[in-house]
Amino acid sequence: MSFHFNEYSTPLLFGFVQGWLYAMLLWNRAWREERLSDALLGGVLVGLCFNIWEYMLGFGGVEVLWRQLEFFPRSPGLLLPPLCYFYLKSQLDAGFRFSKRDLLHAVPFLLDAGHHAVVFAQGAAFVEWWKQTVHYPLHVADLTAAASLFSSLYYLRRALRLYRQYRSWTTTQFSDPDTVSFRWFRNFIVALSSGLVFGLVMDGLDLWLDLNYWQDWWDDLYGAALIYYVSITGYAQAQPRRLTFSPPAAPQAAPAGVEPQGETTHQRPVEVLEGELAAWKRQVLDLMEAEKPYLAADLSLPDLARRLGMPVTLLSQVINEGTGKHFNDFINAYRVAEFLRQAQEPANAHLSLLGIALNSGFNSKSTFNRAFKKVTGTSPKEYLDRRKSPAREPVNA
């Protein structure tokens, strides 16, 4: 049994090897750093590899799947979508662990794989009888493909909803949400959705034009390209510290003594009297003026709460109700004011605008420009050209 390298099999083989190589790297990092998200991303890559291996082996002239392993479980179609969803969930919450209820998401895959394994174990003659008597007449393969498509759409929708909730949450928790944006996963969702559409188009063309095995190759090539994107970008994704996001749960009665889930990130507002709110606000503003915590580029709401000795929920409420801003807008207003102050100092004349912005607590040009325009309504250069006197007070702080 030898593998034939050609223009059809070779690109798929490269993608297959790439996926397994990075899966092992991710599993090694998961074991070394005790990171569940890396282990799940490795599983996603292996699932993507098994999506293309039938065509890879077929174009390579290796027929083991259709001879010795006919009807053996070979497709992870019903497991890959929940793996993608739980990868995102574990990436956004470092404390996430699987519960018994979560294992129900694997039931469709286990039923499909178990059915194939039981039939395969009966021997080649029984496999052929089963295919002719049950599998083909009842269109089991078509029903499984439809279930896989439904599963993909369902979990992609859940993942996109979770991602949007997370992005909304980061604006209340981090002074620079871009550093924990996970935009690559949003792009991954788009790529998976595009792959589903492309696969449906190819299926439609196949039904219409009766494409042969060689013409029905392009969606597998897309799968190989997707493996490269997920492996390289996913492995290089920055791993923010102390992420504890969980989506807001629907209100429900909880047993006595049991805390509702998600309490760490979506706590109920604390009742604060108007006078108390003013006192807390003054304490926050005094700290901002005296210690300038906003100069730390990675400042988060829990970090500031620890410095104030204040519960995170209370601090969030004080900032939201006392200043009318989200946490990142509140912090960036001070950073913009600091930038304007430093820009007027002769000692900083040798620095570029970006250099001054970095000294003021921003950590990227794009974040600085966006925050500056939101606060002042114009670009840094235009604003400084019109402004001649140094900033004395925080802008809109």
Residue pairs with C-beta under 8 A, 6 or more apart in sequence:
1 62
1 64
2 61
2 62
3 9
3 13
3 57
3 60
3 61
3 62
4 59
4 60
4 61
5 13
5 60
6 59
6 60
8 55
8 59
8 214
8 217
9 56
9 59
9 60
9 61
11 221
11 224
12 52
12 53
12 55
12 56
12 59
12 220
12 221
12 224
13 56
13 60
14 224
15 49
15 52
15 223
15 224
15 225
15 227
15 228
16 49
16 52
16 53
16 56
16 224
16 227
18 227
18 228
18 231
19 45
19 46
19 48
19 49
19 227
19 231
20 45
20 46
20 49
21 231
22 42
22 45
22 231
22 232
22 234
22 235
23 42
23 43
23 45
23 46
23 49
23 231
24 42
25 235
26 38
26 39
26 41
26 42
26 45
26 234
26 235
27 38
27 39
27 42
29 35
29 38
30 36
30 37
30 38
30 39
30 42
31 39
35 94
35 239
36 90
36 96
36 97
37 87
37 90
37 91
40 83
40 86
40 87
40 90
41 87
41 230
41 234
41 235
43 83
43 87
44 80
44 83
44 84
44 87
44 230
44 234
45 227
45 230
45 231
45 234
46 76
47 76
47 79
47 80
47 83
48 80
48 223
48 226
48 227
48 230
49 227
50 74
50 75
50 76
51 75
51 76
51 77
51 80
51 220
51 223
52 220
52 223
52 224
52 227
53 74
54 65
54 74
54 75
55 217
55 220
56 220
57 63
57 64
57 65
58 65
58 213
59 214
59 217
65 72
65 74
69 120
70 120
70 124
70 127
71 116
71 119
71 120
71 127
71 130
71 131
72 116
72 117
72 120
73 112
73 113
73 116
73 117
73 120
74 116
75 148
76 109
77 109
77 144
77 145
77 148
77 151
78 108
78 109
78 112
78 144
78 147
78 148
78 151
79 106
79 109
80 152
81 151
81 152
81 154
81 155
81 156
82 105
82 106
82 151
82 155
84 155
84 156
84 159
84 188
84 192
85 105
85 155
85 158
85 159
85 162
86 98
86 102
86 105
88 159
88 162
88 163
88 182
88 185
89 96
89 162
90 96
91 182
91 185
91 237
91 243
92 162
92 166
92 182
92 243
92 245
93 243
93 244
93 245
93 246
94 242
94 243
94 244
95 244
96 246
108 147
108 151
112 144
119 126
119 127
119 130
120 127
122 130
134 140
135 141
149 196
149 200
152 192
152 196
153 196
156 189
156 192
156 193
156 196
159 185
159 189
160 186
160 189
162 247
163 182
163 185
163 186
163 189
165 247
165 248
166 182
166 245
166 247
167 177
167 181
169 245
169 265
170 177
170 180
170 181
170 328
171 177
171 326
171 327
171 328
171 329
172 301
172 316
172 320
172 326
172 327
172 328
173 265
173 300
173 301
173 302
173 327
174 180
174 299
174 300
174 301
174 327
174 328
175 294
175 297
175 298
175 299
175 300
175 327
175 328
175 331
175 332
175 335
175 361
176 297
176 298
176 328
176 362
176 363
176 364
176 367
177 328
178 364
178 366
178 367
179 238
179 240
179 298
179 363
180 240
180 243
182 237
184 233
184 234
184 237
187 233
188 229
188 230
188 233
188 234
191 226
191 229
192 226
195 219
195 222
195 223
195 226
198 218
198 219
198 222
199 219
202 211
202 216
202 218
202 219
205 211
206 216
242 300
242 302
244 264
244 265
245 265
246 261
246 262
246 264
246 265
246 266
247 262
247 266
248 262
248 266
249 260
249 261
249 262
249 266
252 260
254 260
267 312
267 313
268 313
269 313
269 317
270 311
270 313
270 314
270 317
272 280
272 314
272 317
272 318
272 321
277 318
277 321
277 322
278 322
280 310
280 314
280 318
280 322
281 318
281 322
281 323
283 308
283 310
284 308
284 315
284 318
284 319
284 322
285 397
287 293
287 304
287 307
287 308
288 294
288 334
288 394
288 397
291 307
292 334
292 338
293 299
293 303
293 304
293 307
294 331
294 332
294 334
294 335
294 338
294 361
295 335
295 338
295 359
295 360
295 361
296 303
296 361
297 358
297 361
297 362
297 363
298 363
299 331
299 361
301 312
301 315
301 316
301 327
302 312
304 315
305 311
305 312
305 314
305 315
308 315
310 318
316 327
319 325
319 326
319 327
319 330
320 326
323 330
323 397
325 333
329 374
330 397
331 361
332 362
332 371
332 374
332 375
333 375
333 394
333 395
333 396
333 397
334 361
334 394
334 397
335 357
335 360
335 361
335 362
335 371
336 360
336 371
336 372
336 375
336 376
336 394
336 395
337 391
337 393
337 394
337 395
337 397
338 360
338 361
339 356
339 357
339 360
339 362
339 368
339 372
339 380
340 383
340 384
340 387
340 390
340 391
340 395
341 390
341 391
341 392
342 348
342 356
342 359
342 360
343 353
343 356
343 384
344 389
344 390
344 391
345 390
348 356
348 359
351 359
353 380
353 381
353 384
354 365
354 368
357 365
357 368
357 380
362 368
362 371
368 380
369 379
369 380
372 379
372 380
372 383
373 379
375 395
375 396
376 383
376 395
